[in-house]
Structure formats: C-alpha cells, structure tokens
C-alpha cells in the first residue's frame, strides 16, 4: 500500500479528526505526553497504532519541523471536478472556487489552502502540469486545511473555466 508521511501536531490531529486513513503515528520518545495528549486520545479511540521512536527516526522522515509527531497515511486524493460541480449545483448555493496556475512551491499551496479554508472557499482547482501535487510539505504548511477543502486536478484550465461558466460560476 502506498503511503506518505505527514509531520506536525496540527497536521496529524486534523488527519485523525477528518477520518483520513492513518497506518501508524510516530511519537518522539522524549516528548512530554501532555503536549500530545489530544492526539494520543484520538489515536486510541480510532484504534491507530502509536509507536514511540527516537527523534532521529522522525528527523529522517522529513526536513520540516515535526514537533515530535509524524504519521504514515494514505496518499491525499484529489476531488473529482465533475462530481464537485454537480454537488455544488445540487446544493443550489453560491459557491466559490479558487483556480491556481503555475504554483510550484508546496509551502505556498499549503498556505493558500489554509487561507482558502478559513475564507470559506468551496474548492481549489490546480492543473495537472506545471503545478505542485498534494505532498507532505503541502499538508504541513496547510496545518490541516488539506483535510477540509476539496482540491481538484484538471488537464485543461481553459476548458475547466468554460465548464464553470456554463454552470453559473
């Protein structure tokens, strides 16, 4: 089974809360349990394996600051564009879609997802080419927002914009 690693307390907590498939959580063996008590309770109630490991083990998994917490999770899935449009149309509400082109820095995408989630954006669209994918760095930078906002990857942004216009966007 393919998996990715996410690091950081907020990213791991949000992955658990959102129901994302988590294979195992790694906790730095020197961390004070009070600092991660909420994560431990959530992991226990969701029957997720928690393993205490040396700091060097988590350091080797990511270049990002990890706050003593990492998790092996299933890869992030992209939302289906057509299903998203149909769902928004069925809800019969004015929805906001953010379209990003040429965004290659994963930290920027994570920050944009965090801001989009806080601003009430309903979905984010990125192109399949010339754009960063949903990675552990994006997850860390988004501080959990990646779990709340659908991200769609499309082949042709011009056609996507036309489809959105045809559907009242």
The 8 nearest C-alpha neighbors of each residue, nearest first, counted from 0:
[[1, 2, 73, 74, 22, 72, 3, 71],
 [0, 2, 73, 74, 3, 72, 71, 4],
 [3, 1, 73, 72, 74, 71, 0, 4],
 [2, 4, 72, 71, 74, 73, 5, 135],
 [3, 5, 71, 70, 135, 72, 6, 69],
 [4, 6, 135, 70, 69, 71, 139, 3],
 [7, 5, 69, 65, 68, 139, 70, 10],
 [8, 6, 65, 66, 68, 10, 9, 11],
 [7, 9, 11, 10, 68, 12, 66, 6],
 [10, 8, 12, 142, 11, 7, 13, 143],
 [9, 11, 143, 142, 13, 7, 12, 8],
 [10, 12, 14, 8, 13, 9, 7, 15],
 [13, 11, 9, 15, 14, 10, 38, 8],
 [14, 12, 16, 143, 10, 15, 11, 17],
 [13, 15, 11, 19, 17, 12, 16, 10],
 [16, 14, 12, 13, 18, 17, 19, 11],
 [15, 17, 13, 18, 14, 12, 41, 19],
 [18, 16, 14, 15, 19, 13, 146, 147],
 [17, 19, 15, 16, 20, 14, 21, 13],
 [18, 20, 14, 17, 15, 21, 73, 72],
 [21, 19, 73, 72, 18, 22, 15, 14],
 [22, 20, 72, 23, 71, 19, 73, 70],
 [21, 23, 71, 72, 20, 47, 48, 24],
 [24, 22, 48, 71, 70, 21, 49, 47],
 [25, 23, 70, 49, 69, 48, 50, 71],
 [24, 26, 50, 69, 68, 49, 70, 51],
 [27, 25, 51, 68, 67, 52, 50, 28],
 [26, 28, 67, 52, 54, 53, 29, 30],
 [27, 29, 51, 52, 53, 30, 26, 54],
 [30, 28, 27, 31, 53, 54, 67, 26],
 [31, 29, 27, 28, 32, 67, 34, 26],
 [30, 32, 33, 34, 29, 35, 28, 36],
 [31, 33, 34, 35, 36, 30, 39, 29],
 [34, 32, 36, 31, 35, 37, 30, 39],
 [35, 33, 32, 31, 36, 30, 37, 38],
 [34, 36, 38, 32, 33, 37, 39, 31],
 [35, 37, 33, 39, 38, 32, 34, 40],
 [36, 38, 40, 39, 35, 41, 12, 34],
 [39, 37, 41, 35, 36, 40, 12, 42],
 [38, 40, 42, 36, 37, 41, 43, 35],
 [41, 39, 43, 37, 42, 38, 44, 36],
 [42, 40, 38, 44, 43, 39, 45, 37],
 [43, 41, 47, 39, 45, 40, 44, 46],
 [42, 44, 46, 40, 45, 41, 39, 47],
 [43, 45, 41, 46, 42, 40, 47, 39],
 [46, 44, 42, 43, 47, 41, 15, 40],
 [47, 45, 43, 44, 42, 48, 41, 49],
 [48, 46, 42, 45, 43, 23, 49, 22],
 [47, 49, 23, 24, 46, 50, 22, 42],
 [50, 48, 24, 25, 23, 47, 51, 26],
 [49, 51, 25, 26, 24, 52, 48, 23],
 [50, 52, 26, 28, 27, 25, 49, 53],
 [51, 53, 27, 28, 26, 50, 56, 25],
 [54, 52, 55, 28, 27, 56, 51, 57],
 [53, 55, 27, 56, 57, 58, 52, 67],
 [54, 56, 58, 53, 57, 59, 52, 27],
 [57, 55, 59, 54, 58, 53, 52, 60],
 [56, 58, 60, 59, 54, 55, 69, 61],
 [59, 57, 55, 56, 60, 61, 54, 62],
 [58, 60, 56, 57, 61, 55, 62, 54],
 [61, 59, 57, 58, 56, 4, 62, 69],
 [62, 60, 63, 59, 58, 57, 6, 65],
 [61, 63, 64, 58, 60, 59, 65, 136],
 [64, 62, 61, 65, 136, 6, 139, 58],
 [63, 65, 66, 62, 7, 6, 61, 58],
 [64, 66, 7, 6, 67, 68, 63, 69],
 [67, 65, 7, 68, 64, 8, 6, 69],
 [66, 68, 27, 65, 26, 30, 54, 69],
 [69, 67, 26, 7, 66, 65, 6, 25],
 [70, 68, 6, 25, 5, 24, 7, 57],
 [71, 69, 24, 5, 4, 23, 25, 72],
 [70, 72, 4, 23, 22, 3, 21, 2],
 [73, 71, 21, 2, 3, 22, 20, 70],
 [72, 74, 2, 20, 3, 21, 75, 1],
 [75, 73, 2, 3, 76, 72, 1, 134],
 [76, 74, 133, 73, 77, 134, 72, 145],
 [77, 75, 74, 78, 133, 150, 73, 151],
 [76, 78, 151, 150, 79, 152, 75, 149],
 [77, 79, 151, 149, 150, 80, 76, 83],
 [78, 80, 82, 81, 83, 151, 77, 152],
 [79, 81, 83, 82, 151, 78, 84, 153],
 [82, 80, 84, 83, 79, 85, 86, 78],
 [81, 83, 85, 79, 80, 84, 86, 78],
 [82, 84, 80, 86, 81, 85, 79, 87],
 [85, 83, 81, 87, 86, 82, 88, 80],
 [86, 84, 88, 82, 83, 87, 89, 81],
 [87, 85, 89, 83, 88, 84, 82, 90],
 [86, 88, 90, 84, 89, 85, 83, 91],
 [87, 89, 91, 85, 86, 90, 84, 92],
 [90, 88, 86, 91, 87, 85, 92, 84],
 [91, 89, 87, 88, 92, 86, 85, 93],
 [92, 90, 88, 89, 87, 93, 86, 94],
 [93, 91, 90, 94, 87, 88, 89, 95],
 [92, 94, 95, 91, 168, 87, 88, 167],
 [95, 93, 92, 121, 96, 87, 120, 168],
 [94, 96, 120, 121, 97, 93, 122, 119],
 [95, 97, 122, 123, 121, 120, 98, 94],
 [96, 98, 123, 124, 122, 99, 95, 120],
 [99, 97, 124, 123, 125, 96, 100, 156],
 [100, 98, 125, 124, 97, 102, 101, 123],
 [101, 99, 102, 125, 126, 98, 130, 129],
 [102, 100, 129, 130, 103, 99, 126, 128],
 [101, 103, 130, 100, 104, 131, 99, 108],
 [102, 104, 131, 130, 101, 105, 129, 108],
 [103, 105, 107, 106, 102, 131, 108, 130],
 [106, 104, 137, 108, 107, 136, 131, 109],
 [107, 105, 109, 140, 104, 108, 137, 110],
 [106, 108, 110, 104, 105, 109, 111, 102],
 [109, 107, 111, 105, 110, 106, 112, 137],
 [108, 110, 141, 137, 140, 106, 112, 107],
 [111, 109, 113, 107, 141, 112, 108, 140],
 [110, 112, 108, 114, 113, 109, 115, 107],
 [113, 111, 115, 109, 110, 114, 141, 116],
 [112, 114, 141, 110, 144, 116, 111, 115],
 [115, 113, 111, 117, 116, 112, 118, 110],
 [116, 114, 112, 118, 120, 117, 113, 111],
 [117, 115, 113, 119, 118, 114, 120, 112],
 [116, 118, 114, 115, 119, 113, 120, 144],
 [119, 117, 115, 116, 120, 114, 113, 121],
 [118, 120, 116, 117, 121, 115, 95, 114],
 [119, 121, 115, 95, 118, 122, 116, 96],
 [122, 120, 95, 96, 94, 119, 148, 149],
 [123, 121, 96, 149, 120, 148, 150, 97],
 [124, 122, 97, 150, 96, 98, 151, 149],
 [123, 125, 98, 151, 150, 152, 97, 99],
 [124, 126, 152, 99, 98, 100, 151, 153],
 [127, 125, 153, 152, 128, 154, 130, 100],
 [128, 126, 154, 152, 153, 130, 125, 129],
 [127, 129, 126, 130, 154, 101, 131, 125],
 [130, 128, 101, 126, 103, 127, 131, 102],
 [131, 129, 103, 102, 101, 128, 126, 132],
 [130, 132, 103, 105, 102, 104, 133, 129],
 [131, 133, 134, 130, 105, 137, 127, 103],
 [134, 132, 137, 75, 131, 135, 138, 105],
 [133, 135, 137, 136, 132, 138, 105, 75],
 [134, 136, 138, 5, 137, 4, 139, 3],
 [137, 135, 139, 134, 138, 105, 140, 106],
 [136, 138, 109, 105, 134, 140, 135, 139],
 [137, 139, 135, 141, 136, 140, 145, 109],
 [138, 140, 136, 142, 141, 137, 10, 135],
 [141, 139, 109, 137, 142, 106, 138, 110],
 [140, 142, 109, 113, 144, 138, 110, 143],
 [143, 141, 10, 139, 9, 140, 144, 138],
 [142, 144, 10, 13, 145, 141, 146, 9],
 [143, 145, 113, 141, 146, 147, 142, 112],
 [144, 146, 143, 147, 148, 138, 141, 112],
 [147, 145, 144, 143, 148, 17, 14, 13],
 [148, 146, 144, 145, 149, 116, 143, 17],
 [147, 149, 122, 145, 146, 116, 150, 144],
 [150, 148, 122, 78, 123, 151, 147, 77],
 [151, 149, 123, 77, 78, 124, 122, 148],
 [152, 150, 124, 78, 77, 80, 79, 123],
 [151, 153, 125, 126, 127, 124, 77, 150],
 [152, 154, 126, 127, 155, 125, 151, 156],
 [153, 155, 127, 126, 156, 152, 128, 159],
 [154, 156, 158, 157, 153, 159, 126, 127],
 [155, 157, 159, 158, 160, 126, 153, 154],
 [158, 156, 160, 159, 155, 161, 162, 154],
 [159, 157, 161, 160, 156, 155, 162, 163],
 [158, 160, 156, 162, 157, 161, 163, 155],
 [159, 161, 163, 157, 162, 158, 156, 164],
 [162, 160, 164, 158, 163, 159, 165, 157],
 [163, 161, 165, 159, 160, 164, 158, 166],
 [162, 164, 160, 166, 168, 161, 165, 159],
 [165, 163, 168, 161, 167, 166, 162, 160],
 [166, 164, 162, 163, 167, 161, 168, 160],
 [167, 165, 163, 164, 168, 162, 88, 84],
 [166, 168, 164, 165, 163, 88, 93, 162],
 [167, 164, 163, 166, 165, 94, 95, 93]]
